[in-house]
Amino acid sequence: MAEIVGWSPTEQQLEPDDVREQISVGVLLPNGRLAGRSFASRAEAEAWARPEDGEQVVEFNAICDCDM
């Protein structure tokens, strides 16, 4: 296994991510499907979505079906 010289992880880097906090933003199309692209932010999704055509910006967790 390769080692990075002069680097040691912090406590925060060693803690696993909480999957409940891994929220994605997407655009729900009128046919009930998500748009086939990803968005870096809710603002980007809102700029891309066309609400006048029935599209909705949604937030979801693609990893688990847990309460948010």
Phi and psi in radians as a Rosetta constraint file:
Dihedral C 1 N 2 CA 2 C 2 CIRCULARHARMONIC -1.299 0.35
Dihedral N 2 CA 2 C 2 N 3 CIRCULARHARMONIC 2.594 0.35
Dihedral C 2 N 3 CA 3 C 3 CIRCULARHARMONIC -2.179 0.35
Dihedral N 3 CA 3 C 3 N 4 CIRCULARHARMONIC 2.417 0.35
Dihedral C 3 N 4 CA 4 C 4 CIRCULARHARMONIC -1.563 0.35
Dihedral N 4 CA 4 C 4 N 5 CIRCULARHARMONIC 2.057 0.35
Dihedral C 4 N 5 CA 5 C 5 CIRCULARHARMONIC -1.257 0.35
Dihedral N 5 CA 5 C 5 N 6 CIRCULARHARMONIC 2.305 0.35
Dihedral C 5 N 6 CA 6 C 6 CIRCULARHARMONIC 1.411 0.35
Dihedral N 6 CA 6 C 6 N 7 CIRCULARHARMONIC 0.196 0.35
Dihedral C 6 N 7 CA 7 C 7 CIRCULARHARMONIC -2.119 0.35
Dihedral N 7 CA 7 C 7 N 8 CIRCULARHARMONIC 2.310 0.35
Dihedral C 7 N 8 CA 8 C 8 CIRCULARHARMONIC -2.365 0.35
Dihedral N 8 CA 8 C 8 N 9 CIRCULARHARMONIC 2.355 0.35
Dihedral C 8 N 9 CA 9 C 9 CIRCULARHARMONIC -1.201 0.35
Dihedral N 9 CA 9 C 9 N 10 CIRCULARHARMONIC 2.606 0.35
Dihedral C 9 N 10 CA 10 C 10 CIRCULARHARMONIC -1.474 0.35
Dihedral N 10 CA 10 C 10 N 11 CIRCULARHARMONIC 2.956 0.35
Dihedral C 10 N 11 CA 11 C 11 CIRCULARHARMONIC -1.030 0.35
Dihedral N 11 CA 11 C 11 N 12 CIRCULARHARMONIC -0.709 0.35
Dihedral C 11 N 12 CA 12 C 12 CIRCULARHARMONIC -1.106 0.35
Dihedral N 12 CA 12 C 12 N 13 CIRCULARHARMONIC -0.658 0.35
Dihedral C 12 N 13 CA 13 C 13 CIRCULARHARMONIC -1.230 0.35
Dihedral N 13 CA 13 C 13 N 14 CIRCULARHARMONIC -0.417 0.35
Dihedral C 13 N 14 CA 14 C 14 CIRCULARHARMONIC -1.462 0.35
Dihedral N 14 CA 14 C 14 N 15 CIRCULARHARMONIC -0.398 0.35
Dihedral C 14 N 15 CA 15 C 15 CIRCULARHARMONIC -1.285 0.35
Dihedral N 15 CA 15 C 15 N 16 CIRCULARHARMONIC 2.315 0.35
Dihedral C 15 N 16 CA 16 C 16 CIRCULARHARMONIC -1.199 0.35
Dihedral N 16 CA 16 C 16 N 17 CIRCULARHARMONIC 2.647 0.35
Dihedral C 16 N 17 CA 17 C 17 CIRCULARHARMONIC -1.197 0.35
Dihedral N 17 CA 17 C 17 N 18 CIRCULARHARMONIC 2.510 0.35
Dihedral C 17 N 18 CA 18 C 18 CIRCULARHARMONIC -1.456 0.35
Dihedral N 18 CA 18 C 18 N 19 CIRCULARHARMONIC 2.019 0.35
Dihedral C 18 N 19 CA 19 C 19 CIRCULARHARMONIC -1.081 0.35
Dihedral N 19 CA 19 C 19 N 20 CIRCULARHARMONIC -0.394 0.35
Dihedral C 19 N 20 CA 20 C 20 CIRCULARHARMONIC -1.203 0.35
Dihedral N 20 CA 20 C 20 N 21 CIRCULARHARMONIC -0.302 0.35
Dihedral C 20 N 21 CA 21 C 21 CIRCULARHARMONIC -1.700 0.35
Dihedral N 21 CA 21 C 21 N 22 CIRCULARHARMONIC 0.004 0.35
Dihedral C 21 N 22 CA 22 C 22 CIRCULARHARMONIC -1.614 0.35
Dihedral N 22 CA 22 C 22 N 23 CIRCULARHARMONIC 1.416 0.35
Dihedral C 22 N 23 CA 23 C 23 CIRCULARHARMONIC -1.708 0.35
Dihedral N 23 CA 23 C 23 N 24 CIRCULARHARMONIC 2.330 0.35
Dihedral C 23 N 24 CA 24 C 24 CIRCULARHARMONIC -1.884 0.35
Dihedral N 24 CA 24 C 24 N 25 CIRCULARHARMONIC 2.736 0.35
Dihedral C 24 N 25 CA 25 C 25 CIRCULARHARMONIC -2.027 0.35
Dihedral N 25 CA 25 C 25 N 26 CIRCULARHARMONIC 2.386 0.35
Dihedral C 25 N 26 CA 26 C 26 CIRCULARHARMONIC -2.539 0.35
Dihedral N 26 CA 26 C 26 N 27 CIRCULARHARMONIC 3.110 0.35
Dihedral C 26 N 27 CA 27 C 27 CIRCULARHARMONIC -2.058 0.35
Dihedral N 27 CA 27 C 27 N 28 CIRCULARHARMONIC 2.113 0.35
Dihedral C 27 N 28 CA 28 C 28 CIRCULARHARMONIC -1.529 0.35
Dihedral N 28 CA 28 C 28 N 29 CIRCULARHARMONIC 2.111 0.35
Dihedral C 28 N 29 CA 29 C 29 CIRCULARHARMONIC -1.429 0.35
Dihedral N 29 CA 29 C 29 N 30 CIRCULARHARMONIC 2.818 0.35
Dihedral C 29 N 30 CA 30 C 30 CIRCULARHARMONIC -1.028 0.35
Dihedral N 30 CA 30 C 30 N 31 CIRCULARHARMONIC -0.410 0.35
Dihedral C 30 N 31 CA 31 C 31 CIRCULARHARMONIC -1.457 0.35
Dihedral N 31 CA 31 C 31 N 32 CIRCULARHARMONIC 0.065 0.35
Dihedral C 31 N 32 CA 32 C 32 CIRCULARHARMONIC 1.579 0.35
Dihedral N 32 CA 32 C 32 N 33 CIRCULARHARMONIC 0.005 0.35
Dihedral C 32 N 33 CA 33 C 33 CIRCULARHARMONIC -1.745 0.35
Dihedral N 33 CA 33 C 33 N 34 CIRCULARHARMONIC 2.718 0.35
Dihedral C 33 N 34 CA 34 C 34 CIRCULARHARMONIC -1.432 0.35
Dihedral N 34 CA 34 C 34 N 35 CIRCULARHARMONIC 2.540 0.35
Dihedral C 34 N 35 CA 35 C 35 CIRCULARHARMONIC -1.055 0.35
Dihedral N 35 CA 35 C 35 N 36 CIRCULARHARMONIC 2.517 0.35
Dihedral C 35 N 36 CA 36 C 36 CIRCULARHARMONIC -1.445 0.35
Dihedral N 36 CA 36 C 36 N 37 CIRCULARHARMONIC 0.878 0.35
Dihedral C 36 N 37 CA 37 C 37 CIRCULARHARMONIC -2.683 0.35
Dihedral N 37 CA 37 C 37 N 38 CIRCULARHARMONIC 2.867 0.35
Dihedral C 37 N 38 CA 38 C 38 CIRCULARHARMONIC -1.922 0.35
Dihedral N 38 CA 38 C 38 N 39 CIRCULARHARMONIC 2.794 0.35
Dihedral C 38 N 39 CA 39 C 39 CIRCULARHARMONIC -2.239 0.35
Dihedral N 39 CA 39 C 39 N 40 CIRCULARHARMONIC 2.454 0.35
Dihedral C 39 N 40 CA 40 C 40 CIRCULARHARMONIC -1.337 0.35
Dihedral N 40 CA 40 C 40 N 41 CIRCULARHARMONIC -0.414 0.35
Dihedral C 40 N 41 CA 41 C 41 CIRCULARHARMONIC -2.685 0.35
Dihedral N 41 CA 41 C 41 N 42 CIRCULARHARMONIC 2.880 0.35
Dihedral C 41 N 42 CA 42 C 42 CIRCULARHARMONIC -1.109 0.35
Dihedral N 42 CA 42 C 42 N 43 CIRCULARHARMONIC -0.670 0.35
Dihedral C 42 N 43 CA 43 C 43 CIRCULARHARMONIC -1.058 0.35
Dihedral N 43 CA 43 C 43 N 44 CIRCULARHARMONIC -0.702 0.35
Dihedral C 43 N 44 CA 44 C 44 CIRCULARHARMONIC -1.137 0.35
Dihedral N 44 CA 44 C 44 N 45 CIRCULARHARMONIC -0.719 0.35
Dihedral C 44 N 45 CA 45 C 45 CIRCULARHARMONIC -1.146 0.35
Dihedral N 45 CA 45 C 45 N 46 CIRCULARHARMONIC -0.712 0.35
Dihedral C 45 N 46 CA 46 C 46 CIRCULARHARMONIC -1.137 0.35
Dihedral N 46 CA 46 C 46 N 47 CIRCULARHARMONIC -0.625 0.35
Dihedral C 46 N 47 CA 47 C 47 CIRCULARHARMONIC -1.212 0.35
Dihedral N 47 CA 47 C 47 N 48 CIRCULARHARMONIC -0.533 0.35
Dihedral C 47 N 48 CA 48 C 48 CIRCULARHARMONIC -1.483 0.35
Dihedral N 48 CA 48 C 48 N 49 CIRCULARHARMONIC -0.595 0.35
Dihedral C 48 N 49 CA 49 C 49 CIRCULARHARMONIC -1.187 0.35
Dihedral N 49 CA 49 C 49 N 50 CIRCULARHARMONIC 2.655 0.35
Dihedral C 49 N 50 CA 50 C 50 CIRCULARHARMONIC -2.068 0.35
Dihedral N 50 CA 50 C 50 N 51 CIRCULARHARMONIC 1.516 0.35
Dihedral C 50 N 51 CA 51 C 51 CIRCULARHARMONIC -1.065 0.35
Dihedral N 51 CA 51 C 51 N 52 CIRCULARHARMONIC -0.481 0.35
Dihedral C 51 N 52 CA 52 C 52 CIRCULARHARMONIC -1.147 0.35
Dihedral N 52 CA 52 C 52 N 53 CIRCULARHARMONIC -0.326 0.35
Dihedral C 52 N 53 CA 53 C 53 CIRCULARHARMONIC -1.747 0.35
Dihedral N 53 CA 53 C 53 N 54 CIRCULARHARMONIC 0.143 0.35
Dihedral C 53 N 54 CA 54 C 54 CIRCULARHARMONIC 1.599 0.35
Dihedral N 54 CA 54 C 54 N 55 CIRCULARHARMONIC 0.158 0.35
Dihedral C 54 N 55 CA 55 C 55 CIRCULARHARMONIC -1.436 0.35
Dihedral N 55 CA 55 C 55 N 56 CIRCULARHARMONIC 2.519 0.35
Dihedral C 55 N 56 CA 56 C 56 CIRCULARHARMONIC -2.252 0.35
Dihedral N 56 CA 56 C 56 N 57 CIRCULARHARMONIC 2.417 0.35
Dihedral C 56 N 57 CA 57 C 57 CIRCULARHARMONIC -1.430 0.35
Dihedral N 57 CA 57 C 57 N 58 CIRCULARHARMONIC 2.261 0.35
Dihedral C 57 N 58 CA 58 C 58 CIRCULARHARMONIC -2.272 0.35
Dihedral N 58 CA 58 C 58 N 59 CIRCULARHARMONIC 2.681 0.35
Dihedral C 58 N 59 CA 59 C 59 CIRCULARHARMONIC -2.006 0.35
Dihedral N 59 CA 59 C 59 N 60 CIRCULARHARMONIC 2.379 0.35
Dihedral C 59 N 60 CA 60 C 60 CIRCULARHARMONIC -2.629 0.35
Dihedral N 60 CA 60 C 60 N 61 CIRCULARHARMONIC 2.856 0.35
Dihedral C 60 N 61 CA 61 C 61 CIRCULARHARMONIC -1.930 0.35
Dihedral N 61 CA 61 C 61 N 62 CIRCULARHARMONIC 1.919 0.35
Dihedral C 61 N 62 CA 62 C 62 CIRCULARHARMONIC -1.399 0.35
Dihedral N 62 CA 62 C 62 N 63 CIRCULARHARMONIC -0.179 0.35
Dihedral C 62 N 63 CA 63 C 63 CIRCULARHARMONIC -1.575 0.35
Dihedral N 63 CA 63 C 63 N 64 CIRCULARHARMONIC -0.756 0.35
Dihedral C 63 N 64 CA 64 C 64 CIRCULARHARMONIC -2.427 0.35
Dihedral N 64 CA 64 C 64 N 65 CIRCULARHARMONIC 2.809 0.35
Dihedral C 64 N 65 CA 65 C 65 CIRCULARHARMONIC -1.778 0.35
Dihedral N 65 CA 65 C 65 N 66 CIRCULARHARMONIC 1.088 0.35
Dihedral C 65 N 66 CA 66 C 66 CIRCULARHARMONIC -1.842 0.35
Dihedral N 66 CA 66 C 66 N 67 CIRCULARHARMONIC 2.729 0.35
Dihedral C 66 N 67 CA 67 C 67 CIRCULARHARMONIC -1.154 0.35
Dihedral N 67 CA 67 C 67 N 68 CIRCULARHARMONIC 2.370 0.35
